Amino acid sequence: MIAYTVRCEIADRTVAEEWLEWMRGDHLAAVVAAGAREGVVVQLDGEPSVCEARYLFDDRAAFERYEREEAPRLRADGLTRFPPERGIRYGRTVGVVVTINRR
């Protein structure tokens, strides 16, 4: 399984709330529909304007397919709505899930 995380640091609280609403109402579901197994948004404690969208993909091939076929369109939509000029900094990480322990 592949973990893909997008970290967003948002300078303005109003913009942060708008971003969270977009994630809840549209973008998270769009990434799952585009190939992720699941997605979750985490608002970091002590940092109300720092959030991470975390996605799990079944394998490297599924993630690469997403990156190649779906991500450009979804990222363009996000950057149109929330460009860096609105005080947002993005960072991305990708890694292999070593273990998951669920109830």
N, C-alpha and C positions, 0 to 999 in steps of 0.2 A: 504494500500500500504506500502511496505517496501523499505526503502532507505539503500543502501549499498555503502559505500565510501572506496576507497583504496587511501591512501595518500602516495606519494613517494617523498622522499627527496634525491636528486641526487647531489653528490659532484662535478661532472665534467660536464661542459656545453655540451661537445661533446657527452657524454653518455646521457645527458638529451634530446638532439635533436634526438638521435637514439631511445630513449624510446618513445618520442612523435610520431615519424614516425611509429614505430611499433603499437602504439595505434591507430593512424589514419588509417593505412593500413590493420590491421588484428585483433588485440585483442578486441577492442571495439565492432566490429561487431560480433566477436565470442561469447562474453558474451551475447549480445542481441539474437543471434541465439540460445543460450543455455538456454534462459528463461527470460532474463530481458525485461521489456517493452521498456525501453530506456536507453541510456547511453550517458554521456557527459564527456569530459576531460576539466579541468580548470587549466590553468597555473596561479598561484597566483601572484598578483601584488606585486612588490617589492621583489619578491623571484623567480627569473627566473628558478631556479632549484628545485622548489617545485611545484608539480602538484597533482591534485586529479582526480581520475576517479570516477564518481558518477553514480550509476545505480538505477533504480526503478524497483521493482518487484510487480506484481499484489497483492500478499498477502504472508503471512508467509510460506504457503505450497509451493508456487512457488520458494521462496528463499531457503527453506530447500531442495527442490528437486535439485536446482542448486548446492547448497553446497555439497550435497551427490553424485550427479551423474556427474557433469560437472566441478566443481571448481578444484578438484585435478589435472585433466589433464591440464587445462588452467594455473593453478598456476605453475605446473612443467615446462611448456613451458616458462613462464615468468622468472622463477628462473634460467633456463638453459641459457637464453639470457642475463638476468640482475641479476646475483647473488650479494649478499651483498659485495663480494670481489671487485666488480666494483664501490663501493662507493654509494650503494643505500640502503636506510632504508625504510621499508614498515610499514604502520600502517593501521588497518582496523576498521571501525565502522559500526554498524547496528542499525537501529531505525525505529520506526513507523512514517509514514508521517501523521502529524496532519491535515494539510490543504495545498491545492495548489490553487493558484489564477493565472489563465491564461487569456490572452487577447482573 
